[in-house]
Amino acid sequence: LLQSEDRYHKMIAEVTDYAILLLDEYGVIQNWNSGAEKIKGYQESEIVGRHFRIFYTPEDRDSGLPERLIAEAAAKGKAIHEGWRQRKDNTLFWGSVVITALHDESGKVVGFSKVTRDLTARRIAEEKLKRYSEDLEFQNKELQQFAYAAAHDMKEPLRKMRYYTAFLAESAPAKLNEKERDYLQRTTAAAVRMQTLIDDLLAYSRASSAGGDRSDTDLNEVVRQAMETYQDTIETERAQITVGYLPTIPGVAFQLRQLFENLLGNSLNYRDPSRTPIITITAESGCPPPYGEPKIEGPYVKITVSDNGIGFEPDNAGKIFDIFQRLDSRGQRPGTGIGLAICKRVVQNHRGTIVADGRPGEGATFTICLPESAAL
C-alpha cells in the first residue's frame, strides 16, 4: 500500500504538462508538482503556504474570482474556468483550470485539488483566426458594397446610351448607310449585354450575403415562381418540366428563388436544339456521400435538378460554379457566367452543398443538399 501510494505521488509530481496543486479548505497551497513549476515559474519552496490567488491578475483578484471559484467547487463539487493567469515574472498565460473539492468521511470539505493547463498557444491561434475572419468579413463587405455601387452607378449612363441608340435606330434609319446601321445594331446589342451583366452582378452581390429574414419556405411555391420567369421560353420551346413534391425548409425566400431561377435558366439556355427540353426536379430526405459532409447537426434534404441538354465534360464539374465561367466559349448562348456562381453562393449561405454532373450530349444534373432543420 505504501509503495502504491509512493508511486502515485511520484506520478503526480513528475507530470510536466499540467500544474497540479493541493489546496487546503481556504485555498492555501499545500504541495506543488514539476508541471506547476514549469507553467507558473515558482519553486515549491517559494509557493507552498501562500494563497492560490497569487496566480490571478490584479483585476481578477479585485473582483474576487479566486474566492468565487473555490466557493463554487465547495458547493457543486467542481469549478471550471479559463482565463489569463500570472506567472512569477508577471507574464501572462491562458490557463484552463479545474478545481475539485476534497471531502472527509463525513462529507466535509477539507481541501481542493487544482489542475491547470497552459493553453496559451491555442488561445493565440484562436485570436489570430478570429481577427483573420473579422478582417476577411470586413473586406468581403467592402468588396460587395463596391461591386454594388459600381454596378448601380453604371446603370444610368448605360440607360442613356440605350435610349440614344434606340432613338437613332427609329428616327434616322434612312439616313444611315448599311455599315452605320450595322454599327448601331452592334452598339445596341452590346448595351443590352452590359445591362444583363450589371443586373447579374447586382444579383451576385446580394447573394453573397448570408443576411435576410429566414422563415419556413415552401420550395414548391419557390419553383412555381421561378417557372413563371421563363414562361415564354418554356412555351416557345415546349419544354417539359416535371416537379415532384418539394419540402418546406427554413431559408431566405428570395435567395432560394434565385437558386431555382438560375438552375432552370441554365437548363433552358443549354438545351439541345435537336430534342424537346426535359427538366426534372425531385427531392428526398438525406444526402449520402459524396454530396458533402453535414456542416450542422440535423437532417438534410437532397434536391436534384436534371435536364437532357447539351451537358458538359465531367472534368468541368468543379469550375462550372466559378464566376464568369462559361463552357460555351464562343458565346453563342445567352448568359454572363454568373448564374451558377449565384447558385453556389445561395447554397453556401444556407449551409448546404451543390455539385454538378454532366455528360456531353446527354444532359446535366445538379444535386443540392440543404438542411431541413431550423438551426441555421
BELWO-V522269 format. One line per field, one symbol per residue. ss: DSSP state (h for helix, s for strand, l for the rest). phi: phi as a letter, one per 40 degrees, with the letter a starting at -180 (. if undefined). burial: I if it has 16 or more other C-alpha atoms within 10 Angstrom, else O. A space follows every 10 residues. Layout:
ss=???
phi=???
burial=???
This chain:
ss=lhhhhhhhhh hhhhlllsss sssslllsss sslhhhhhhh lllhhhhlll shhhhslhhh hhhlhhhhhh hhhhhhlsss ssssssllll lsssssssss ssslllllss sssssssslh hhhhhhhhhh hhhhhhhhhh hhhhhhhhhh hhhhhhhhhh hhhhhhhhhh hllllllhhh hhhhhhhhhh hhhhhhhhhh hhhhhhhlll llllsssshh hhhhhhhhhl hhhhhhhlls sssllllsss slhhhhhhhh hhhhhhhhhl lllllllsss ssssslllll llllllllls ssssssslll lllhhhllhh hlllllllll llllllllhh hhhhhhhhhl llsssssssl llssssssss slllll
phi=.ccccccccc cccccbcbcb bbbccbgccb aabccccccc gccdccbcgb cccccccdcc cccgddcccc cccccbgabb abicbbcdcg cbbcbbbbbb cbbcccgccb iacbbbbcbc cccccccccc cccccccccc cccccccccc cccccccccc cccccccccc cbcccbcccc cccccccccc cccccccccc ccccccccbc chccacbccc cccccccccb dccccccfcb bbbccbccbc acdccccddc cccccccccb ccccaccbbb bbaacgbcdc chcdcbchcb bbbbbbabcc gacdcccccc cccgcbcccc gcbchbgbdc ccdccccccc fbbbbbbabd gbhbbbbbbb cccccc
burial=OOOOOOOOOO OIIOOIOIII IIIIIOIIII IIIIIIIOII IIOIOOIIOO IIIOIIIOOO OOOOIIOOII IIIIOOIIIO OOIIIIIOOO OIIIIIIIII IIOOOOOOIO IIIIIIIIOI OOOOOOOOOO OOOOOOOOOO OOOIOOIIOO IOOOOOOIOO OIOOIOOOIO OOOOOOOOOO IOOIOOIIOO IOOIIOIIII IIIIIIIIII OOOOOOIIIO OIIOOIIOOO OOOIOOOOIO OOOOOIIOII IIIOIIIIII IIIIIIIIOI IIOOOOIIII IOIOOIIOOO IOOIOOOOOI IIIIIIIIII IIOOOOOOOI IOIOIIIOOO OOOOIIIIII IIIIIIIIII IIIIIIIIIO OOIIIIIIII IIIOOO
